[in-house]
Amino acid sequence: MNPFRFQRTPVLDLVVVERSPAYDDRGYLERLFCVSDIRPLLGNRSIRQINHTLTREKGVLRGMHFQLPPFDEMKLVSCLRGEIFDVAVDLRKNSPTFLKWHGEILNETNHLTMCIPEGFAHGFLTLAPDCELVYLHTADYSPSHERGVNALDPRLAISWPAPISGRSLRDQQLAMLTLDFVDLSL
């Protein structure tokens, strides 16, 4: 039995993965990743990097980040402690869901992972203090290929579900989209 269930979202190619922990009287064992079980999503990609983040305060908004080719990447994002509103935006110009976004609550008890493909920007808002996330990436980090779009851009109109109390200066300075949106080569 596959310990993962794949749920399609309204945004093309964006998938939410439901993990299935095995519970007993001691607690549970949960598989976060297994190549053979995730292969339908990964295709020929491989995991190149795993990152762990901690955001201490509730109300912190991080994102919306992505990498340009050839370092564009699929991300598998899970919240291991706390609760976040995780968002992905389709930046693929030829996609029928171009500039559409989808958000999911990820927390330590719902066992969901957001599978964000190449060509999407990603960000999240912390809904609790001390949020810990684990990210699995299919490409190496390349600072010269990293880009972002402003998470508060009215053209995206992301409905953040709680007040925003903090953003990094870098994220605040990310560009707003314009009607002549530049080709991101995604």
C-alpha positions in Angstrom: 0.0 0.0 0.0 1.3 3.4 -0.9 1.5 5.6 2.2 0.9 8.7 0.0 -2.3 9.9 -1.7 -2.1 12.5 -4.4 -4.8 15.2 -4.6 -5.0 17.4 -7.7 -5.7 21.1 -7.1 -7.5 23.6 -9.4 -4.0 24.9 -10.5 -2.6 22.7 -13.3 0.2 20.3 -12.1 0.1 21.5 -8.5 -0.5 18.5 -6.2 -1.1 18.1 -2.5 0.3 14.9 -1.0 -1.5 13.3 1.9 0.8 11.2 4.1 -0.6 8.3 6.0 1.1 7.7 9.3 1.0 4.3 11.0 -0.4 4.9 14.5 -0.1 2.8 17.6 -0.2 3.4 21.4 3.3 4.9 21.3 2.5 7.5 18.6 3.1 7.1 14.9 5.7 6.4 12.2 5.3 8.6 9.2 7.2 8.2 5.9 8.0 11.7 4.6 9.6 10.5 1.4 10.2 7.4 -0.6 11.4 7.5 -4.2 9.3 4.5 -5.4 6.1 5.9 -3.8 6.6 9.4 -5.1 7.8 8.4 -8.5 4.5 9.3 -10.2 5.2 13.0 -9.2 8.9 13.0 -9.5 9.2 11.4 -12.9 12.9 11.3 -13.8 13.8 14.0 -11.3 15.8 13.2 -8.2 16.0 15.0 -4.8 19.2 17.1 -4.8 18.8 19.1 -1.6 16.8 18.9 1.7 16.3 22.1 3.8 14.8 22.7 7.2 13.5 26.1 8.3 12.3 27.5 11.5 10.1 30.7 11.7 9.7 31.8 15.3 6.8 34.3 15.0 3.2 34.0 14.0 2.2 36.3 11.1 5.5 36.1 9.2 5.1 36.0 5.4 7.9 34.4 3.4 8.1 34.4 -0.4 7.1 34.2 -3.3 10.4 32.6 -4.5 11.5 30.5 -7.5 14.5 29.6 -9.5 15.1 30.1 -13.3 16.2 27.3 -15.6 18.4 25.4 -15.6 18.0 25.5 -11.8 14.2 25.5 -11.8 13.0 23.0 -9.3 10.2 20.9 -7.9 9.7 21.4 -4.2 8.0 19.1 -1.7 7.1 21.2 1.3 5.9 19.8 4.7 5.2 21.5 8.0 6.5 19.4 10.9 5.7 21.8 13.7 3.3 24.7 13.9 0.9 25.7 11.1 1.3 27.6 7.9 -0.8 28.8 4.9 1.3 27.5 2.0 0.8 29.0 -1.4 2.0 28.3 -4.9 1.5 30.6 -8.0 1.7 29.3 -11.5 4.2 31.5 -13.5 4.2 29.4 -16.6 3.1 31.8 -19.3 1.6 29.2 -21.6 -0.3 27.5 -18.8 -4.1 27.7 -18.7 -3.7 28.5 -15.0 -1.1 31.3 -15.5 -1.0 33.6 -12.4 -3.5 31.4 -10.5 -2.6 30.5 -7.0 -3.6 27.8 -4.6 -3.1 27.7 -0.8 -3.3 24.9 1.7 -3.0 24.8 5.5 -0.1 22.6 6.4 0.5 21.7 10.0 1.9 19.0 12.3 -1.3 17.1 12.5 -2.9 17.1 9.0 0.1 15.3 7.3 0.0 17.2 4.0 2.8 18.0 1.7 2.6 20.6 -1.1 4.3 19.3 -4.3 5.2 22.5 -6.2 6.5 21.9 -9.7 8.9 23.9 -11.8 7.5 27.2 -13.0 5.8 28.1 -9.7 6.6 30.7 -7.1 6.2 29.5 -3.5 5.6 31.3 -0.2 3.9 30.8 3.1 2.4 32.7 6.1 2.9 31.4 9.6 -0.3 30.9 11.5 1.4 29.8 14.7 4.7 30.5 16.4 7.7 28.2 16.0 6.9 26.8 12.5 9.3 24.2 11.2 9.3 23.1 7.6 11.2 20.6 5.6 11.7 21.2 1.9 12.9 18.6 -0.6 14.3 20.2 -3.8 15.0 18.7 -7.2 17.7 21.2 -8.1 20.7 22.8 -6.3 20.3 26.3 -4.9 21.7 28.9 -7.3 21.7 32.5 -6.0 22.1 33.9 -9.5 19.0 32.0 -10.7 16.8 32.9 -7.7 13.9 35.3 -8.4 10.6 36.3 -6.7 7.4 38.1 -7.1 5.8 40.2 -4.4 3.4 38.2 -2.2 1.2 41.2 -1.8 0.9 41.9 -5.5 -2.8 42.9 -6.2 -2.6 41.2 -9.6 -2.1 37.9 -7.7 -4.7 38.8 -5.1 -3.6 36.1 -2.7 -6.1 35.8 0.2 -3.8 35.5 3.1 -6.0 34.2 6.0 -4.4 36.1 8.9 -2.7 39.4 9.5 0.9 39.8 8.3 3.2 41.0 11.0 6.6 40.5 9.4 8.4 40.1 6.1 12.1 40.2 5.2 13.4 43.4 3.6 14.3 41.3 0.5 10.7 39.9 0.2 9.2 43.4 0.6 11.4 44.6 -2.3 10.3 41.9 -4.7 8.8 43.4 -7.8 5.1 43.7 -8.5 3.8 42.1 -11.7 2.9 44.4 -14.5 0.6 44.1 -17.5 3.7 43.5 -19.6 5.0 40.7 -17.4 8.5 39.7 -18.4 9.0 36.2 -19.7 10.6 34.2 -16.9 11.6 31.4 -19.3 9.5 29.0 -17.3 
